[in-house]
Amino acid sequence: MQNLDRQVIAQSLNWVAQEPVWLCTVLSTYGSSPRAPGAMMVISAAGLYRGSLSGGCVEEDFIGRIRAGAFRDGSQIVRYGDGGLSPDRALPCGGKLDILIEMLPAGPGSVAYLSRLGQALAGYLSLRKEVILPHACRYLEECAYSSGTIINTIIDTIDSTIVSEEGKRIGLTIAAAPRLIIAGLSQVALFCAEFSVALGFETIVCEHRPDALQNFVSQLNREVIVKETFPAHYLEKEGCHGNTAVVALTHDPRIDDLTMMEAVHTDSFYLGVMGSVRNSRQRLRRLENIGGLTAGELARIHAPVGLDLGGKTPAEIALAVMADIVRHKNRQ
């Protein structure tokens, strides 16, 4: 399945050509709110919606207010939860949500605006968006990819979407969904790719071996991007942004070691190699003695890769790998 925010933008584009839509973005949370900052939902004038603000506990009230004529400014912020817009509808989790609401009129201007947001979520393009309440967004410019810092007061982040607030000026830096690059195909790699797609990662597999391509590619999820090239060559040529994880899962040092030797020179937030504790120690020694990696570069590599779940099957090992990647992604 696609990254959820991309689904929201795609549905927005379908609706806004004919009718106004309300694009909603969670700005900040208090307590154990069910949705993270940056999460999106779109609502049509007919009351249909895609995405979620709260996991279902405020959407009905929100849609009812739109049908009653609320939220007609170009932009505004509302709060759900104790002391907010609807105090009689406290969130079951006891938390609070601050939500940016943008009313987008039907027509080509809104189509162009949403298309730009979709481009940012789909690839390397990173956009800096600023809204001055209560007006529509008039600043949407390309900026350098950022994985965690911008100027202004940071409220919170989800993946690579960074939210800030300064008086009536709301800023969001919107970029690509998290990415996973898998170096080489194996049974573990198949499950890892499947989990990755389900978690909303852009998933790329680099594989140059004809036998592996023949045996495994047909089993991959159709949303996985296959690059028929040596993994280290792909990283050398294409690089990767700071919301990327790179894992090598073949047990072949000619692939795994060289992948790590190249990956340490990228901005990726997670590097990992599959292997036993003993094999991992040997690998790190090779990377130091032969590859010339420094102590700091070696420290970036998770070897053995993944959380220690005691798993033995390919699916369990892949689950441990993806669990550790998600843990680090959410702590960036």
C-alpha positions in Angstrom: 0.0 0.0 0.0 1.1 3.6 -0.6 2.2 5.8 2.2 -1.0 7.1 3.8 -0.2 10.8 3.3 0.3 10.1 -0.4 -3.1 8.5 -0.5 -4.6 11.6 1.2 -3.1 13.9 -1.5 -4.1 11.6 -4.3 -7.7 11.6 -3.1 -7.6 15.4 -2.6 -6.7 15.8 -6.3 -9.6 13.7 -7.4 -12.0 15.7 -5.4 -10.7 19.3 -5.7 -11.2 19.5 -9.4 -14.9 19.5 -8.8 -15.5 20.6 -5.2 -13.8 22.3 -2.3 -11.8 20.2 0.1 -10.5 20.6 3.6 -6.9 19.5 4.1 -6.2 18.8 7.7 -2.7 18.3 9.3 -2.0 17.4 12.9 0.3 20.0 14.2 1.0 19.0 17.8 -0.2 16.5 20.3 -0.5 16.5 24.1 -0.7 13.4 26.2 -1.2 10.0 24.5 -3.0 11.3 21.4 -3.5 8.6 18.8 -2.1 10.5 15.7 1.4 11.9 15.4 2.2 15.4 14.2 2.3 15.7 10.4 -0.6 13.2 9.9 -3.0 14.3 7.2 -6.7 13.9 6.4 -8.8 15.4 3.6 -12.6 15.9 3.7 -14.8 16.7 0.7 -17.8 19.0 0.7 -19.9 15.9 0.5 -18.5 14.7 3.8 -16.3 11.9 2.4 -12.8 11.6 3.8 -9.4 9.9 3.5 -6.8 9.6 6.2 -7.4 10.2 9.9 -7.0 12.8 12.6 -7.6 10.7 15.7 -8.1 7.1 14.7 -11.8 7.7 14.4 -12.9 9.4 17.6 -13.3 13.0 16.3 -13.9 12.6 12.6 -17.7 12.4 12.8 -17.8 15.7 14.8 -15.4 17.3 12.4 -17.4 16.4 9.3 -20.6 17.5 11.0 -19.1 21.0 11.6 -18.0 21.3 7.9 -21.5 20.4 6.8 -22.9 23.0 9.2 -20.7 25.7 7.5 -17.7 25.8 9.8 -14.0 26.2 8.8 -14.5 28.6 5.9 -11.2 30.6 6.4 -8.2 29.8 4.1 -6.5 28.4 7.2 -7.1 28.1 10.9 -6.1 26.0 13.9 -8.5 24.1 16.1 -7.9 21.9 19.1 -9.7 18.7 20.0 -9.5 17.4 23.6 -9.9 19.0 27.0 -10.4 22.7 26.7 -10.4 22.7 22.9 -12.9 23.1 20.1 -15.2 20.4 21.4 -14.8 20.0 25.2 -17.8 17.7 25.3 -15.9 15.2 23.1 -12.7 14.5 25.0 -10.5 12.0 23.2 -10.7 8.5 24.7 -6.9 8.5 25.2 -7.2 11.7 27.2 -4.9 13.6 24.9 -5.3 16.7 22.8 -4.8 17.5 19.1 -4.0 20.8 17.4 -5.0 20.7 13.8 -4.2 23.0 10.9 -7.3 23.2 8.6 -6.8 24.6 5.0 -10.0 25.1 2.9 -9.0 24.6 -0.7 -11.5 25.9 -3.3 -12.2 23.8 -6.4 -10.1 24.6 -9.4 -6.7 24.6 -11.0 -5.0 26.6 -8.3 -5.7 24.0 -5.6 -4.8 21.2 -8.1 -1.4 22.8 -8.6 -0.9 23.2 -4.9 -1.8 19.7 -4.0 0.3 18.3 -6.9 3.4 20.0 -5.5 2.7 18.5 -2.1 2.3 15.1 -3.8 5.7 15.5 -5.5 7.4 16.2 -2.2 5.9 13.1 -0.6 6.8 10.9 -3.6 10.5 11.6 -4.1 13.6 13.6 -3.2 11.9 17.0 -3.6 11.6 18.8 -0.2 9.2 21.7 0.2 9.0 24.5 2.8 5.4 25.4 3.3 4.3 28.5 5.3 0.8 29.5 6.3 -0.1 32.8 7.9 -3.4 32.4 9.7 -6.2 32.9 8.6 -5.0 33.1 5.0 -4.4 30.4 2.4 -0.9 29.1 1.9 1.1 31.5 -0.3 4.6 30.2 0.3 5.5 26.8 -1.0 9.2 26.6 -2.1 11.7 23.9 -2.7 14.3 23.6 0.0 17.1 21.3 1.0 16.1 17.9 2.4 16.1 17.9 6.2 15.8 15.0 8.6 15.2 16.9 11.8 16.2 20.5 12.1 14.9 23.8 10.8 15.0 27.4 12.0 12.0 28.4 14.2 10.4 26.7 17.1 10.0 23.0 16.4 6.8 21.4 17.7 7.2 17.8 16.6 7.9 15.6 13.6 6.5 12.6 11.7 9.0 10.9 9.4 10.4 13.7 7.3 7.6 16.2 7.9 8.8 19.0 10.3 6.3 21.3 11.9 7.0 24.7 13.5 4.9 27.6 14.9 5.8 31.2 15.4 2.8 33.3 16.3 0.3 33.1 13.4 3.0 31.7 11.1 2.8 28.0 10.7 5.7 26.2 8.9 6.0 22.7 7.6 8.9 21.1 5.8 7.5 18.2 3.7 9.6 15.6 2.1 9.7 12.0 1.0 8.3 9.1 3.0 10.9 6.9 4.7 12.9 4.8 2.4 14.4 1.3 2.8 17.2 0.1 0.4 17.7 -3.7 0.6 21.1 -4.8 -0.8 20.6 -8.3 -2.3 17.6 -10.7 -2.3 17.1 -13.6 0.1 14.3 -15.2 1.9 14.7 -12.6 4.7 14.8 -9.8 2.2 11.5 -10.9 0.8 9.7 -10.6 4.1 11.6 -7.4 5.0 10.4 -5.8 1.7 6.8 -6.9 2.4 6.9 -5.4 5.9 8.5 -2.3 4.6 5.8 -1.6 2.0 3.1 -2.2 4.6 4.7 0.3 6.9 4.6 3.0 4.2 8.3 2.9 3.3 9.4 3.5 -0.3 11.2 0.2 -0.8 14.1 -0.4 -3.2 15.9 -3.7 -3.8 19.3 -3.7 -5.4 20.2 -7.1 -7.0 22.7 -7.9 -9.7 22.8 -11.7 -9.5 20.8 -13.3 -12.4 19.9 -16.4 -10.3 18.6 -14.3 -7.4 16.6 -12.1 -9.8 15.1 -15.2 -11.4 14.2 -16.9 -8.1 13.0 -14.0 -6.0 11.7 -11.0 -8.0 8.4 -12.6 -8.9 7.7 -13.0 -5.2 8.2 -9.3 -4.3 5.3 -7.0 -3.6 4.4 -5.1 -6.8 5.2 -1.8 -5.1 8.8 -2.7 -4.5 11.2 -1.0 -6.9 13.9 -3.4 -8.2 17.2 -2.0 -9.4 19.2 -4.6 -11.3 22.6 -3.4 -10.2 25.3 -4.0 -7.7 24.1 -2.4 -4.4 27.3 -0.5 -3.7 27.2 0.9 -7.2 23.7 2.1 -6.8 24.6 3.9 -3.5 27.7 5.4 -5.0 25.7 6.8 -8.0 22.3 7.7 -6.4 23.2 8.3 -2.7 20.2 8.6 -0.3 18.5 11.2 1.8 18.5 11.3 5.6 15.2 9.3 6.0 16.7 6.2 4.4 17.7 2.9 6.0 20.1 0.5 4.2 20.3 -3.2 5.0 22.3 -6.0 3.6 20.7 -9.4 4.0 22.6 -11.9 1.8 25.3 -13.4 4.0 27.7 -12.8 1.1 30.5 -10.5 2.2 31.2 -9.5 -1.4 27.8 -7.8 -1.4 27.2 -7.0 2.3 30.7 -5.6 3.1 30.9 -3.5 0.0 27.4 -2.1 0.6 28.4 -1.0 4.1 31.6 0.5 2.8 29.6 2.8 0.5 26.6 3.3 2.8 28.6 4.9 5.6 29.3 7.8 3.3 25.5 8.6 2.9 23.1 10.5 5.1 21.1 7.4 5.9 19.8 7.1 9.5 20.1 3.3 9.8 22.7 0.8 8.4 22.5 -2.9 9.2 23.9 -6.3 8.1 22.5 -9.7 8.8 24.7 -12.3 10.5 25.5 -14.1 13.7 27.4 -12.3 16.5 30.6 -14.1 15.5 30.2 -13.4 11.8 29.3 -9.8 12.6 32.5 -9.3 14.6 34.6 -10.7 11.8 32.8 -8.4 9.3 33.5 -5.3 11.4 37.2 -6.3 11.6 37.3 -6.7 7.8 35.6 -3.3 7.3 38.2 -1.7 9.6 41.3 -3.5 8.3 40.5 -3.9 4.6 37.8 -1.2 4.1 39.5 1.4 6.2 36.4 2.4 8.1 36.9 4.6 11.2 35.5 3.8 14.6 32.8 6.3 14.1 31.7 4.8 10.8 31.7 1.3 12.2 29.6 2.5 15.1 26.8 3.4 12.6 26.5 -0.2 11.5 24.0 -2.5 13.3 25.6 -5.9 13.1 23.9 -8.2 13.9 21.0 -6.2 12.4 17.6 -5.9 14.2 16.2 -6.3 17.6 17.0 -9.4 19.6 13.6 -11.1 19.4 15.1 -14.6 19.3 13.7 -15.2 15.9 14.9 -18.1 13.7 12.6 -18.1 10.7 13.0 -15.6 7.8 9.8 -13.8 8.7 10.8 -13.4 12.4 14.3 -12.1 11.4 12.7 -9.6 9.0 10.3 -8.5 11.7 13.2 -7.9 14.0 15.0 -5.9 11.3 12.0 -3.7 10.5 11.1 -3.2 14.2 14.6 -1.8 14.9 14.5 0.4 11.8 11.1 1.9 12.9 12.4 2.4 16.4 15.3 4.4 15.1 13.2 6.3 12.6 10.8 7.5 15.3 13.7 8.6 17.5 15.6 10.7 14.9 
